[in-house]
Amino acid sequence: MKRFLLMIAVSVSIFTANAQETTVNETVRTNPSTGDYFEGLTRPLTFNRMIPPYALEVTFSKTVHIIFPSAIRYVDLGSADLLAAKADGAENVLRVKAAMRDFSKESNLAVITEDGAYYTFNVKYADEPVKLSVEMTDFIHDGEAVNRPNNAMEIYMRELGSESPLLVKLIMKSIYKNDNREIKHIGSKRFGIQYTLKGIYTHNGLLYFHMQLKNSSNVPFDVDYITFKIVDKKLAKRTAIQEQVIMPLRAHNNLTWIGGKKTERVVFTLPKFTIPDDKHLIIELNEKEGGRHQSFIVNNADLVRAKVINELKVK
């Protein structure tokens, strides 16, 4: 009898210990993390790694427009309380408004632009927002009040490879500002329009074409499109034309209209390419609803002599 009672006491003790252990484990599992050290397995993010957000107010009956210095590539909304989309016909204007009246919880908004810049906003509801039209400053001209942490990384775009979008922008501005004429034998001139190639440059796997359009006539020139295509030098009869179109990745001062007696320049960024011996590159400029089309030929010998960019001169 005593042995039986002893066995019951031991069983009760073991059950009680297991129950206490289970309770402790459940307590540990359900306790929320402090968010600082994650039980010592990671280190916390310090404030010098933080990108300070801008404050933005939105409302239900009005639209807030944000103008960015470059085309918008990505937009993320923190909650369904917000509505946002690019303005029709504009690549760098974002329109934002509240999806419902008087939402109480603060939300956020993040934007990435084509030049590799990242913007973040904390968004609150207001019956009458003070700022309905906002213009953001690019990081090149933002002085010391930049919305970025120390040693900030650039956001890279797939089409530019390992090159920073911000550096591509600076290179195009430098080429445009310096306005050097490295090439003097490539161009076309017809109907009072002169279209010339002023230089080919290269940096980090990308090519930069600097071109000039001079309108000597009194009639404005409306640009329809500009194409870069590699075609065969000679075509046998009954041979289908094979051409490879090279799409520009970026453009600085992209031309759409040139007035009478005016001269304009443009810088295009293109992916790296070479031209086979039996082919050449044709650059075409077409006039909208007109016949003053221009074209000229670039050979591989001209392309491989592209000037390497080692220094930037931008004021």
Summary of the structure (lengths in Angstrom):
residues: 315
radius of gyration: 30.9
end to end distance: 100.2
largest distance: 121.1
contacts: 821
relative contact order: 0.11
helix: 17%
strand: 37%
